[in-house]
Amino acid sequence: MSTAYISVALRKRVTQSARHRCGYCLRTEELMGMPMTIEHMIPQALGGSTTEDNLWLACMSCNQFKGTQIKARESENSHWVKLFNPRLQVWNEHFAWSADGTQILGKTPCGRVTVIALQMNNPEIIVTRRLWVSAGWWPPSE
């Protein structure tokens, strides 16, 4: 699969709109110590365009686990549910933080399938979030 060219101006607009943070797990570029990746909400492999309305920021972890997925099953016998779209949906409507601030909890079918599909509570990030919480940097207020 070829990677589409994203101009500096377009990258800047998407980054500013996303407030320099992953649209899925809310990690910031500041905490990551590096720029986020540009995510195609509808992947190029599925016909998604490289236009501003189809782009958002994602950390490398969320982007890697999302891959070309746009939907998932909530349970083995249930129907398909679209993954969370940070460009079109409000994070707080679909997710919440655990009491200790280390895990993302899905509040809706969309939130639940996204947490699982993107492995948003993998063991490595739980350890990292625990450190961020102890430093007072986490969870984000929004």
Long-range contacts (C-beta under 8 A, 24 or more apart in sequence): 1-44, 1-45, 2-44, 4-40, 4-44, 4-50, 5-50, 6-38, 6-50, 6-55, 10-52, 10-55, 11-38, 13-52, 14-38, 14-52, 14-55, 14-56, 14-57, 15-57, 17-56, 18-56, 18-57, 18-86, 20-57, 21-57, 21-140, 22-57, 22-58, 22-59, 22-62, 23-56, 23-57, 23-58, 23-62, 23-84, 23-86, 23-87, 23-91, 24-58, 24-59, 24-62, 24-66, 24-84, 24-86, 24-114, 24-118, 24-120, 25-59, 25-61, 25-62, 25-104, 25-118, 25-120, 25-125, 26-91, 26-139, 26-140, 26-142, 27-59, 28-140, 31-132, 31-137, 32-59, 36-60, 37-63, 39-63, 39-66, 41-70, 41-85, 41-86, 41-87, 41-88, 42-70, 43-67, 43-68, 43-70, 46-70, 53-87, 54-87, 55-87, 56-86, 56-87, 61-118, 61-119, 61-122, 61-125, 62-118, 62-120, 65-117, 65-118, 65-119, 66-117, 66-118, 69-117, 71-113, 72-113, 72-114, 72-116, 72-117, 73-113, 74-109, 74-112, 74-113, 81-109, 81-110, 81-112, 81-113, 82-110, 83-110, 83-113, 83-114, 83-117, 83-118, 84-110, 84-111, 84-114, 91-142, 92-142, 97-139, 100-130, 100-133, 101-129, 101-133, 101-138, 101-139, 102-126, 102-129, 102-130, 102-133, 103-129
